[in-house]
Amino acid sequence: MMIAGGAAKALEALATNATDGVMSDKDAVREAAKGSLGLERAGHLYGQRLAIKEQVVLNLWKPLARFFGVSRDYFESDFPRELAAKLNAVSDEQLVTPKAAIVAPAMEALGYSLEEPDLKDMYLNLLAAASTRSRADDVHPSFVDTIRQLDSREAGVLNMFLAARRVECARIKVNRPAGGYLVHAEYVVRWESTATKEPQALPPQMTAWINNWERLGLVRCTFAEHSVHPDPEVDLYAWVQRRPEFREAENGLPVVGDGEAGHSIDFDKGFIEATARGRGFFEAVGQPTP
């Protein structure tokens, strides 16, 4: 992505402040606490530590906001509070100015995602990880572009898959009497109501989402392998025949006359597994800084 001249200057200024500034991050924290009205206000809600972090976040990031389409109202009010909350458990010594290669595209993308909660949260988690000394090197610049290629609902579902590391899936097939089969549903997973534990229909975009995650290198999908429980009595795929997709396939079988061979329903066992890149992506953007 090409960066406009003004934005490039802001990034250069940020880098200069990070390398040549008189104050260290720890000094900046102390300085921010002196005589800050914002400290008193925020301290009432979040405590002194979080309020100081709010002020530090605002000071460190102020040179960039206006260049990347971030709403001034959001940047001066919600942004420092939200990012400080992500960094609340991080010690003062661990706070660092994030790399410009991460900041530039992430801030720009954040400005376009304020109405998309899951995407916004991913960008904030990414910026928090990049602002933490022990984690900054694990935040790859390509992660910003990866988030750009997700929609908001997809991002929330992706987090669940990456958090689980491996999710069993099935490919439901309609076997022909003369041989061969037709795929009725692919990447069928155990999707249930949280309240009732009853099977629910998958989002209609699920297969497209999984294809997208595979294209982005976040997951590996296979039906050449399948999961096995340590207890041989436990079938990790027992849920498949209770799925709406399986019953739909059964109900759609053509009627045949007596003595004629008919179609049958079967399924392949497989799984969707987070790759090394997917695990790193989730650690950086899928969860807050611990």
Residue, then its C-alpha position, 0 to 999 in steps of 0.5 A: m500500500m502506498i502511503a501519502g506524503g503527509a502520512a509518511k511524514a507523520l510516521e517519520a515523526l513518530a519513529t523519530n520520537a521513539t528513537d530520539g525522544v528524551m523520555s522513555d516510555k516509563d518516563a512518559v507514563r510518569e509525566a502523563a500522571k502529572g496534573s492531568l484532569g483526564l487522569e482524575r476523570a478516568g481514574h474514577l472509572y478505570g483506576q489510576r493505572l488505566a487512566i495514565k495509560e489512556q494519556v500515554v496512548l493519546n500522546l503516542w498516537k496523536p500524530l497519526a490519527r488525522f492522516f488515516g481517516v480516524s474520526r477525531d471524536y473517536f480518537e480523542s475519546d474512545f480510542p485511548r480508553e479502549l486501547a488502554a483497556k487492552l493494555n491494562a495488564v501490561s506493565d509500564e516497562q513493557l509499553v513500547t511505541p509500535k512499529a510504523a509498518i503496523v501502525a500505518p495500515a492498522m490505523e487507516a483500516l480502524g478508521y473504516s471499521l468503527e461500525e464493525p465491532d468484531l473487526k474493530d476489536m481485532y485491530l485494537n488487539l493488534l495495536a495492543a500486541a504491537s505496543t507490548r515489548s514482549r509481543a511486538d515481534d510476533v505481530h506480522p505486518s500482513f495481519v492487517d491486510t488479513i483482517r481487511q479481507l474478512d467481514s465482521r460476522e466472519a471475523g467473529v466465527l473465525n475467532m471461534f475456530l482459531a481458539a479451538r485449534r481443531v474443529e471436526c467437520a464432515r462432508i455429506k454425500v449422496n451416493r449414486p446407485a451406479g457409483g460415484y457421489l454428489v456432495h450435498a454439504e461441505y465443511v459441516v461442523r457441530w453448530e448448536s444453540t448455546a441455550t438448548k444445545e440443539p443443532q442449528a443451521l450453519p450460516p449460509q456463507m460458512t463454506a465461503w468463509i472457510n475457503n477464504w481462511e484457507r486461502l489466507g493461510l489461517v486454517r488447513c482443511t482435510f478429509a484425508e485425515h480425521s480426529v480420534h478420541p483417546d477413548p475408542e468408545v467415544d465417536l467424535y463424529a456422532w453428531v453428524q447424523r443429527r445435523p439439519e444438512f444430513r436430514e435434508a439430504e435424506n429427505g431429498l432422496p429420489v423415490v425408487g420402485d421395489g427392487e430398484a437400487g436407490h441412493s444413499i447418504d454417507f459422510d466423510k470425516g475430516f477437520i479444520e485446523a489452525t495453521a502456525r500462521g493462524r495460531g499466530f494471527f489469533e494470538a495477535v488479533g483474536q484475543p486481548t493482551p493477557 
